[in-house]
Amino acid sequence: MWIRGQKGKLSNQLTFLRTTLLNRPHAVFVLSGTPFVGNMQFDMVETIKSLALPSRRAKWTVRIWNEEARAGAGAGAGVGAEPEPVFCYSDKALQKLTEDWEIVDPTAKTQMLVPLLLLRTADTIIYGHPIMPNYMGNLVEASDGEITQAQIAKEMNFRTEMLDAYLWEQSKGPIRYMLARWLSYSSWVLSRQWNNEGRENVAWWNGFSMKEVKEFERGRRLIKMLDEWKREGKRIIIFARAVFHQQYAA
């Protein structure tokens, strides 16, 4: 049964039914066509009160994590690394929350609500069946694209030499850093002036072929993997960032 709203005759009647009937069912499903009044303080406190009788809520606890507790847990501390359980759902505790609403850390309020939410994940089971496929669990990490440290060092030296020859006295600052990142995909970044023309001119990509794609080991590995997966009949999706990365992947 769902009881939550401004005080009134109907609210009093429903509250009576709640106090009489709510202790009998084994489960309570929270349903509402108008879940919020618009007063955050009222919405949160009254919603929590509607979930169970005070005697049951008085036994509920939550661990309120603050920066000190997180720092202790991150440092691997033993005693005190995890905060003590807080009994914050009783009528008395909720009344204090109402009185101290403005000074209570918003993070603590959020953490109070987390245990009450029905979270649907790949581990959620209804009537013995998962409610959704476990997509993350089905992911397989392929190591085919891993490049040896020696190959990485060789190509980094090669790209550094190209950058030095291209930039001359402009070898410091963010320009070099950005060009170095883009250069890891193709020397066209320098030879075809990607920074000045490639960003806006779609014709810049005319002539970009497999030869350019396979110039560096990263591209060779990618094409090799795509060819193998294509022969196996797999459907491939590539997630890429930024215009250059997207164009390169295409």
Phi, psi and omega per residue, in radians:
M1 nan 2.447 -3.071
W2 -1.978 2.012 3.131
I3 -2.209 1.995 3.072
R4 -2.934 2.149 3.137
G5 3.027 3.055 3.102
Q6 -1.103 2.666 -3.106
K7 -1.150 2.393 3.123
G8 -3.121 -3.092 -3.087
K9 -1.066 -0.832 -3.131
L10 -1.134 -0.707 3.134
S11 -1.080 -0.699 3.121
N12 -1.118 -0.713 3.128
Q13 -1.123 -0.765 -3.131
L14 -1.164 -0.638 3.112
T15 -1.094 -0.671 3.094
F16 -1.085 -0.769 3.115
L17 -1.107 -0.658 -3.129
R18 -1.117 -0.850 -3.081
T19 -1.160 -0.416 -3.133
T20 -1.520 -0.643 -2.975
L21 -1.874 -0.412 -2.948
L22 -1.145 -0.425 -3.117
N23 -1.417 -0.002 -3.082
R24 -1.684 -0.710 -3.096
P25 -1.239 2.753 3.104
H26 -1.489 -0.347 -3.115
A27 -2.515 2.625 3.116
V28 -2.204 2.231 3.096
F29 -1.878 2.223 -3.072
V30 -1.572 2.045 -3.135
L31 -2.322 2.497 3.099
S32 -2.865 2.427 3.051
G33 -1.484 -0.414 3.122
T34 -2.293 1.375 -2.967
P35 -1.251 -0.343 -3.035
F36 -2.231 2.387 3.042
V37 -1.434 -0.514 -3.112
G38 1.956 -0.146 3.073
N39 -1.771 1.841 -3.006
M40 -0.991 -0.735 -3.126
Q41 -1.084 -0.843 -3.135
F42 -1.129 -0.789 -3.101
D43 -1.007 -0.826 -3.066
M44 -1.180 -0.875 -3.058
V45 -1.145 -0.814 -3.094
E46 -1.222 -0.572 3.095
T47 -1.126 -0.771 3.117
I48 -1.083 -0.736 3.132
K49 -1.070 -0.535 -3.063
S50 -1.373 -0.148 -3.045
L51 -1.436 -0.458 -3.111
A52 -2.867 2.868 3.079
L53 -1.165 2.717 -3.132
P54 -0.967 -0.637 -3.116
S55 -1.123 -0.607 3.119
R56 -1.358 -0.758 -3.128
R57 -1.128 -0.482 -3.132
A58 -1.112 -0.324 -3.133
K59 -1.643 -0.168 -3.107
W60 -1.336 2.474 3.100
T61 -2.322 2.836 3.031
V62 -2.582 2.596 3.079
R63 -1.640 2.017 -3.115
I64 -1.532 1.929 -3.130
W65 -1.556 2.216 3.005
N66 -2.076 -3.110 -3.078
E67 -1.075 -0.649 -3.127
E68 -1.137 -0.755 -3.137
A69 -1.161 -0.706 3.137
R70 -1.144 -0.689 3.130
A71 -1.127 -0.700 3.119
G72 -1.139 -0.726 3.126
A73 -1.180 -0.683 3.139
G74 -1.162 -0.518 -3.126
A75 -1.449 -0.042 3.133
G76 1.324 0.418 -3.128
A77 -1.159 2.687 -3.119
G78 -1.550 -1.569 -3.117
V79 -1.170 2.283 3.076
G80 1.492 -0.004 -3.134
A81 -1.181 -0.581 3.135
E82 -1.932 2.295 -3.095
P83 -1.114 2.664 3.117
E84 -1.251 2.619 3.090
P85 -1.074 2.428 -3.127
V86 -1.981 2.240 3.071
F87 -1.520 1.624 -2.993
C88 -2.126 0.265 -3.091
Y89 -1.934 -0.059 3.133
S90 -1.225 2.875 3.117
D91 -1.024 -0.698 -3.133
K92 -1.129 -0.771 -3.137
A93 -1.167 -0.670 3.126
L94 -1.208 -0.584 3.067
Q95 -1.121 -0.709 3.114
K96 -1.176 -0.647 3.080
L97 -1.063 -0.706 3.109
T98 -1.100 -0.762 -3.111
E99 -1.192 -0.616 -3.079
D100 -1.800 0.322 -2.990
W101 -0.873 -0.779 -3.036
E102 -1.222 -0.425 -3.061
I103 -1.817 -0.106 3.109
V104 -1.345 2.337 -3.131
D105 -1.031 2.212 3.117
P106 -0.967 -0.533 3.113
T107 -1.114 -0.681 3.129
A108 -1.144 -0.682 3.103
K109 -1.093 -0.740 3.130
T110 -1.106 -0.737 -3.121
Q111 -1.158 -0.489 3.066
M112 -1.138 -0.558 -3.081
L113 -1.447 -0.454 -3.035
V114 -0.970 -0.824 -3.123
P115 -1.140 -0.280 -3.078
L116 -1.581 -0.185 -3.065
L117 -1.436 2.500 3.031
L118 -1.574 1.779 -3.098
L119 -1.646 2.200 3.095
R120 -1.694 2.033 3.124
T121 -2.284 -3.135 3.113
A122 -1.132 -0.291 3.141
D123 -1.586 -0.130 -3.113
T124 -1.307 2.264 -3.113
I125 -2.153 2.280 3.074
I126 -2.162 2.208 -3.075
Y127 0.944 0.650 3.060
G128 1.413 0.047 -3.104
H129 -2.158 2.448 3.068
P130 -1.081 2.489 -3.105
I131 -1.453 -0.203 3.129
M132 -2.679 2.637 3.089
P133 -1.114 2.564 3.112
N134 -1.509 1.387 -3.062
Y135 -1.083 -0.768 -3.104
M136 -1.119 -0.641 -3.142
G137 -1.203 -0.399 -3.128
N138 -1.538 -0.117 3.139
L139 -1.177 2.446 3.092
V140 -2.104 2.185 3.141
E141 -1.508 2.160 3.137
A142 -1.697 2.354 3.137
S143 -1.750 0.140 -3.085
D144 -1.054 -0.520 -3.041
G145 -1.538 0.045 -3.118
E146 -1.208 2.386 -3.089
I147 -1.956 2.428 -3.110
T148 -1.202 2.672 -3.139
Q149 -1.073 -0.632 3.135
A150 -1.105 -0.723 3.124
Q151 -1.170 -0.683 3.111
I152 -1.082 -0.820 -3.128
A153 -1.074 -0.720 -3.138
K154 -1.072 -0.818 -3.112
E155 -1.253 -0.569 3.091
M156 -1.116 -0.736 3.094
N157 -1.100 -0.722 3.140
F158 -1.097 -0.766 -3.127
R159 -1.226 -0.597 3.094
T160 -1.087 -0.722 3.107
E161 -1.103 -0.709 3.110
M162 -1.125 -0.731 3.133
L163 -1.116 -0.760 -3.136
D164 -1.062 -0.740 -3.131
A165 -1.197 -0.516 -3.086
Y166 -1.451 -0.688 -2.995
L167 -1.602 -0.421 -3.088
W168 0.908 -1.937 -3.074
E169 -1.380 -0.186 -3.104
Q170 -1.613 0.666 -3.001
S171 -1.464 0.009 -3.126
K172 -2.034 2.805 3.040
G173 1.666 -3.085 -3.028
P174 -1.176 -0.435 -3.115
I175 -1.060 -0.792 -3.139
R176 -1.112 -0.720 -3.114
Y177 -1.077 -0.805 -3.123
M178 -1.159 -0.787 3.136
L179 -1.087 -0.640 3.135
A180 -1.107 -0.675 3.114
R181 -1.139 -0.828 -3.129
W182 -1.167 -0.600 -3.096
L183 -1.134 -0.347 -3.141
S184 -1.173 -0.177 3.124
Y185 -1.798 -0.640 -3.095
S186 -2.902 2.510 3.089
S187 -1.262 -0.145 3.057
W188 -1.030 -0.438 3.103
V189 -0.934 -0.659 -3.140
L190 -1.644 -0.881 -3.019
S191 -1.184 -0.503 -3.132
R192 -1.952 0.213 3.051
Q193 0.922 1.074 3.118
W194 -0.998 -0.705 -3.043
N195 -1.109 -0.550 -3.094
N196 -1.681 -0.615 -3.021
E197 -2.043 -0.631 -3.010
G198 -1.151 -0.424 -3.097
R199 -1.169 -0.678 -3.006
E200 -1.907 -0.462 -3.012
N201 -1.647 1.895 -3.097
V202 -1.165 -0.429 3.136
A203 -1.240 -0.212 3.134
W204 -0.983 -0.505 -3.054
W205 -1.474 -0.106 3.122
N206 -1.036 2.233 3.130
G207 1.623 -0.129 3.108
F208 -1.244 1.935 -2.988
S209 -2.108 -3.044 3.105
M210 -1.065 -0.504 3.118
K211 -1.052 -0.757 3.122
E212 -1.235 -0.669 -3.135
V213 -1.073 -0.673 -3.052
K214 -1.594 0.215 -3.092
E215 -1.089 -0.699 -3.132
F216 -1.994 2.810 -3.026
E217 -1.051 -0.603 -3.131
R218 -1.051 -0.778 3.125
G219 -1.169 -0.700 3.126
R220 -1.086 -0.738 3.121
R221 -1.115 -0.732 -3.119
L222 -1.083 -0.849 -3.123
I223 -1.108 -0.679 3.120
K224 -1.069 -0.782 -3.141
M225 -1.145 -0.745 -3.131
L226 -1.117 -0.710 3.115
D227 -1.078 -0.775 -3.121
E228 -1.123 -0.779 -3.125
W229 -1.165 -0.604 3.123
K230 -1.132 -0.743 3.119
R231 -1.126 -0.506 3.121
E232 -1.436 -0.035 3.104
G233 1.400 0.325 -3.128
K234 -1.431 2.612 3.059
R235 -1.704 2.246 -2.935
I236 -2.006 2.368 3.028
I237 -2.149 2.271 3.130
I238 -1.934 2.173 3.052
F239 -1.717 2.142 -3.080
A240 -2.346 2.831 3.122
R241 -2.025 2.618 2.999
A242 1.141 2.795 -3.044
V243 -1.050 -0.817 -3.076
F244 -1.106 -0.754 -3.134
H245 -1.089 -0.732 -3.123
Q246 -1.141 -0.782 3.137
Q247 -1.107 -0.716 -3.133
Y248 -1.091 -0.796 -3.138
A249 -1.101 -0.680 3.136
A250 -1.132 nan nan
